């Protein structure tokens, strides 16, 4: 069981070493182990048994980690909730997972669907003397968590992740981003998301201290890295973009930061170059994967120079392929849907056999991503199948266009998507947020794109926004919401 392999091992070998840090508290591995045992005892007293679900609606705080470990101890299935979801979306998840209880923080919105047991973290005690705690459960095939998808293309689905799935992800993470005893990992990305969730278990397995910040911000990130001498972290590209544009960045000593992994979405080559220029001693690692899989491929720091657009090579033991519509593997350089299989791939979707069946073909998980593999075995992601733009019979991948737009120094954020057109089927549209104080016209942006892209890929419509683009809890730009906004504006204009 995860508890046995990570926290139990750490408490045995590094009992006095700092395990968990926030602005409010510091705990050693022995103290963390004892607190987790007492939380598990409290949950047991509340009637939680193996297979029950516990929904968790909390910011990135030490208690989040403690509760997840306590669930693992009892064999209780954790249901991490995205703190940025709308009430309707959260209600859908709770109705689907049907948890026995909910632990939430009073600062976050209260869902309409309420389990029979509800504990408010900052008001209700969670611990009791540990003497009455049951023995930890050992079953690698038991469900550890229901990690709900971000809902970027539809309603969130509950990804069934077993203890064995997460342990596989721990090994893959360590392959691409090697841990070291005495290292310090910062939870800057949301812990409810698959980009960060496996790190909850990887860190103690290697005696690494975990540091939490409730919410990512460039200033809080820099202050925490400097104060705690953070050595490892994982961010999504939108966070990295905000970080390197932070005007006060050079005031901070960030030299302790050795490795920065990024994932959740592709990162434009120009953003990679800027990051390496501003933080030259930092080693970048890209990890590609999904909620349903965790990490599938990785791109090492030294590989970024020659292949900045690649998401890397498959993890050892993972089979990744690009296939055509019939499921047949395509030749190197040809585009197809990426499919995968391995020890970290989910068991299926919770309460959703139809979607589970659609997600697999011939034992391979269908990622829904369009990409290709080069002759050397490196993979490249072009776009989500559902986000692909078809204009005049030609396929346009928004990520390719966005990478060109990000070359412009005035661009802070960009999203490219298709809008309906009676003649061409769809037209390419770009929604752009500028760096404060910078100027850029639509004509200048279009002219820049024409120099690098085929004519049919060039945006036909450009809109600038003064507000940041809508994002999921993991930091992905929600193109679905942007398309919906465009439709609303169009209907109002023609009414």
Order of alpha helices (4+ residues) and beta strands (2+ residues): alpha-alpha-beta-beta-alpha-beta-alpha-beta-alpha-beta-beta-beta-beta-alpha-beta-alpha-alpha-beta-alpha-beta-alpha-beta-alpha-beta-beta-beta-beta-beta-beta-alpha-beta-beta-beta-beta-beta-alpha-beta-beta-alpha-beta-alpha
